[in-house]
Amino acid sequence: MAFKMSEGSLFAILLRSAWWYGVAIGFALIAISFVLFGGQYVVLGVFSAVPFFVIAGLAAYKQSKQPSQKRVQEVYDQARKMKSAQIASKIAATYTDARYDSEAFKGNAADLLLTRGNRILLLCSKRFKVGNTGVDPLKELVAAGETVEATGYLYVALGDVSAAAVGYANQNDIEIIHITRLAAYFDGQVDID
């Protein structure tokens, strides 16, 4: 049984926050133990601070793998000037580096078919400039994937994605590539399994 941290727990919130929040809480615990116990039980404060330092380290590691806000804005501006085929080829380059084969998809619902062994992915960047993405284009993508027995989907959306579309994506193994993730693809920072 895999352990899954509750989304609302303190440690889950700290993992999503800036890394220095965990460090600040850790040092605050040490300082409080020093003030309350006059230095006699500082070890208690240090031991209670260790989980916060570990979470801060994990958050720092995760954040170091993400592009900066400045870089995200640069990629956004650059992507708005690009055509969908250029966006698709930028993403496909990461997959071809991971030994996937890339070929054009014959149909309107997707741009590329990415295959490696039994893993078949459909990539759609045709509507990446749309301001608000609903469920319909995702349903079209899944329907197209059924014809080629796709095992996963990639959908590029720079604008907002409706809650219904996010729910549908989660149910159908669709990775929605938002601008932050797209910047990671542009910079070659995405790990492909």
ZIDATA-V8019 format. One record per pair of residues at least 6 apart in sequence whose C-alpha atoms are under 8 Angstrom apart, sorted by the first residue. I is the first residue (numbers start at 0). J is the second residue. D is the distance in whole Angstrom. If there is no record, write none. Layout:
BEGIN
i=I j=J d=D
i=I j=J d=D
END
This chain:
BEGIN
i=4 j=11 d=7
i=5 j=11 d=7
i=6 j=12 d=7
i=10 j=51 d=8
i=10 j=54 d=7
i=13 j=20 d=7
i=13 j=21 d=6
i=13 j=54 d=7
i=13 j=55 d=7
i=13 j=58 d=7
i=14 j=54 d=6
i=14 j=55 d=7
i=14 j=57 d=7
i=14 j=58 d=5
i=15 j=58 d=7
i=16 j=58 d=7
i=17 j=58 d=7
i=17 j=59 d=8
i=17 j=62 d=8
i=18 j=54 d=8
i=18 j=55 d=5
i=18 j=56 d=7
i=18 j=57 d=8
i=18 j=58 d=5
i=18 j=59 d=5
i=18 j=62 d=8
i=19 j=55 d=6
i=20 j=55 d=7
i=21 j=51 d=5
i=21 j=52 d=6
i=21 j=54 d=6
i=21 j=55 d=5
i=22 j=51 d=6
i=22 j=52 d=5
i=22 j=55 d=6
i=24 j=48 d=7
i=24 j=51 d=7
i=25 j=45 d=8
i=25 j=47 d=8
i=25 j=48 d=4
i=25 j=49 d=7
i=25 j=51 d=5
i=25 j=52 d=6
i=26 j=48 d=7
i=28 j=44 d=6
i=28 j=45 d=8
i=28 j=47 d=7
i=28 j=48 d=6
i=29 j=41 d=7
i=29 j=44 d=4
i=29 j=45 d=6
i=29 j=47 d=8
i=29 j=48 d=7
i=30 j=44 d=8
i=31 j=44 d=7
i=32 j=38 d=7
i=32 j=40 d=7
i=32 j=41 d=6
i=32 j=43 d=7
i=32 j=44 d=5
i=33 j=39 d=7
i=33 j=40 d=7
i=33 j=41 d=5
i=33 j=44 d=7
i=64 j=188 d=7
i=65 j=179 d=8
i=65 j=183 d=7
i=65 j=188 d=8
i=66 j=179 d=7
i=66 j=182 d=7
i=66 j=183 d=6
i=70 j=182 d=7
i=71 j=178 d=7
i=71 j=179 d=6
i=71 j=182 d=6
i=74 j=178 d=8
i=74 j=181 d=8
i=74 j=182 d=6
i=74 j=185 d=8
i=75 j=157 d=8
i=75 j=178 d=6
i=75 j=182 d=8
i=78 j=86 d=7
i=79 j=128 d=7
i=83 j=124 d=5
i=83 j=125 d=5
i=83 j=126 d=8
i=83 j=127 d=7
i=84 j=110 d=7
i=84 j=124 d=7
i=84 j=125 d=8
i=86 j=124 d=7
i=87 j=110 d=7
i=87 j=111 d=7
i=87 j=122 d=7
i=87 j=123 d=7
i=87 j=124 d=6
i=89 j=184 d=7
i=89 j=185 d=6
i=90 j=181 d=8
i=90 j=184 d=6
i=90 j=185 d=7
i=91 j=101 d=7
i=91 j=111 d=8
i=91 j=113 d=8
i=93 j=184 d=7
i=93 j=187 d=7
i=93 j=189 d=7
i=93 j=191 d=8
i=94 j=100 d=8
i=94 j=113 d=7
i=94 j=191 d=7
i=95 j=101 d=7
i=97 j=191 d=6
i=97 j=192 d=8
i=98 j=115 d=7
i=99 j=113 d=6
i=99 j=114 d=5
i=99 j=115 d=5
i=100 j=112 d=8
i=100 j=113 d=6
i=100 j=114 d=5
i=100 j=115 d=6
i=101 j=111 d=7
i=101 j=112 d=6
i=101 j=113 d=5
i=101 j=114 d=7
i=102 j=111 d=6
i=102 j=112 d=5
i=102 j=113 d=7
i=103 j=110 d=6
i=103 j=111 d=5
i=103 j=112 d=6
i=104 j=110 d=5
i=104 j=111 d=5
i=104 j=112 d=5
i=104 j=121 d=8
i=106 j=143 d=8
i=108 j=123 d=7
i=108 j=136 d=7
i=108 j=139 d=6
i=108 j=140 d=5
i=108 j=143 d=6
i=109 j=121 d=6
i=109 j=122 d=6
i=109 j=123 d=4
i=109 j=124 d=7
i=109 j=125 d=7
i=109 j=140 d=6
i=109 j=143 d=8
i=110 j=121 d=7
i=110 j=122 d=6
i=110 j=123 d=5
i=110 j=124 d=7
i=110 j=125 d=7
i=111 j=121 d=6
i=111 j=122 d=5
i=111 j=123 d=7
i=112 j=119 d=7
i=112 j=120 d=6
i=112 j=121 d=5
i=112 j=122 d=6
i=113 j=119 d=6
i=113 j=120 d=5
i=113 j=121 d=6
i=113 j=122 d=7
i=114 j=120 d=6
i=118 j=149 d=7
i=118 j=150 d=6
i=118 j=151 d=8
i=119 j=148 d=7
i=119 j=149 d=5
i=119 j=150 d=5
i=119 j=151 d=6
i=120 j=149 d=6
i=120 j=150 d=6
i=120 j=151 d=5
i=120 j=152 d=5
i=120 j=153 d=7
i=121 j=140 d=8
i=121 j=144 d=7
i=121 j=149 d=7
i=121 j=151 d=7
i=121 j=152 d=5
i=121 j=153 d=6
i=122 j=152 d=6
i=122 j=153 d=5
i=122 j=154 d=6
i=123 j=140 d=8
i=123 j=152 d=8
i=123 j=153 d=6
i=123 j=154 d=5
i=123 j=155 d=6
i=124 j=154 d=6
i=124 j=155 d=5
i=124 j=156 d=7
i=126 j=155 d=7
i=126 j=156 d=7
i=127 j=155 d=5
i=127 j=156 d=4
i=127 j=157 d=6
i=127 j=158 d=7
i=128 j=156 d=7
i=128 j=157 d=6
i=128 j=158 d=7
i=129 j=156 d=7
i=129 j=157 d=7
i=129 j=158 d=6
i=130 j=157 d=7
i=130 j=158 d=4
i=130 j=159 d=6
i=131 j=158 d=6
i=131 j=159 d=5
i=131 j=160 d=6
i=131 j=161 d=7
i=132 j=156 d=7
i=132 j=158 d=7
i=132 j=159 d=6
i=132 j=160 d=5
i=132 j=161 d=6
i=132 j=164 d=7
i=133 j=160 d=6
i=133 j=161 d=5
i=133 j=163 d=7
i=133 j=164 d=5
i=134 j=161 d=8
i=134 j=163 d=6
i=134 j=164 d=4
i=134 j=167 d=7
i=137 j=154 d=8
i=137 j=164 d=7
i=137 j=167 d=8
i=137 j=168 d=7
i=140 j=152 d=8
i=141 j=152 d=8
i=141 j=171 d=8
i=144 j=150 d=8
i=144 j=152 d=8
i=150 j=172 d=8
i=151 j=171 d=8
i=151 j=172 d=5
i=151 j=173 d=6
i=151 j=174 d=8
i=152 j=172 d=6
i=152 j=173 d=5
i=152 j=174 d=6
i=153 j=173 d=6
i=153 j=174 d=5
i=153 j=175 d=6
i=153 j=176 d=7
i=154 j=173 d=7
i=154 j=174 d=6
i=154 j=175 d=5
i=154 j=176 d=6
i=155 j=175 d=6
i=155 j=176 d=5
i=155 j=177 d=6
i=155 j=181 d=8
i=156 j=175 d=7
i=156 j=176 d=6
i=156 j=177 d=5
i=156 j=178 d=7
i=157 j=176 d=8
i=157 j=177 d=5
i=157 j=178 d=6
i=158 j=177 d=8
i=168 j=174 d=7
i=168 j=175 d=7
i=183 j=189 d=6
END
